[in-house]
């Protein structure tokens, strides 16, 4: 077996890989910043709706879940 045939068989194996057929969405720094801002606003509105009586972490987690669902639907 020559080096050339090894390279071509490796390329063939990689091109048939199921990972190559799936697009992976890598968040950019801008998208991450925007997501954080959306969560922050949503958490504030949830706390405001409850007259700021409650756990801020709970509001944050609820907002994060909501934003993550919205992003997944897009």
N, C-alpha and C positions, 0 to 999 in steps of 0.2 A: 504494500500500500504506500502510495506516495503522499507527500505533504499536501499536494494539490487536491487529491481525492478526499483527504481527511477534512480539509476546509469546506469542500462542497457538501460533504455529508453532514457536517456540523451546521451549515447554513440551512440545509433542508430540514434538519431536526428542529432548529429554532423557528423556522417559518411555520411549522406545523404545531407549534406549542399553543395550547389554549390561552396562555397569558398574552400572546401577541394579538389575539382576536378581541381582547377586552381593552377598552380604553380606561385608563386610570386617571381620575381627575385629582391632580395635585393642587391643593390650595396655595394660592400666592399670598404674599404678605399683605397685599391690599385687601384680598378677600377675607383673610383672617381678621384684619382690623375692622372691616365692615361688619363681619359676623359678630364680633365682640361688641361693637356699637349697637347693633340691633338687639342683642341680648340685654345690654345695659338699659336701653330705652324700655324694652318690654318688661323687665324686672321693676323698673321705676313705676310704670303704669299699673302693674299688679299690686305693688305696695300702696300706691296712691288710692287705688280702688278699695283697699282694705284699711284705709285711713292710717297707714303706716303702723298698724298694729300686727306684729307678727315677726317671723324670722326672715331676715334679709337673704340668708342662704337659700331658704325654701323658695323665695320669690325668684332668685337667680336660677336655681335648678329648673323651676317650672318654665321660666322664660327660655332657658337654653334648650329644653326639650321641644318647646313650641317652635323655636327658630330652626332647630335641626330638622324637624318634620317638614317645615316650609321649604328648606333648602333641598331636601331629598325629593320633594314633589316636583321641583323644577327640572 
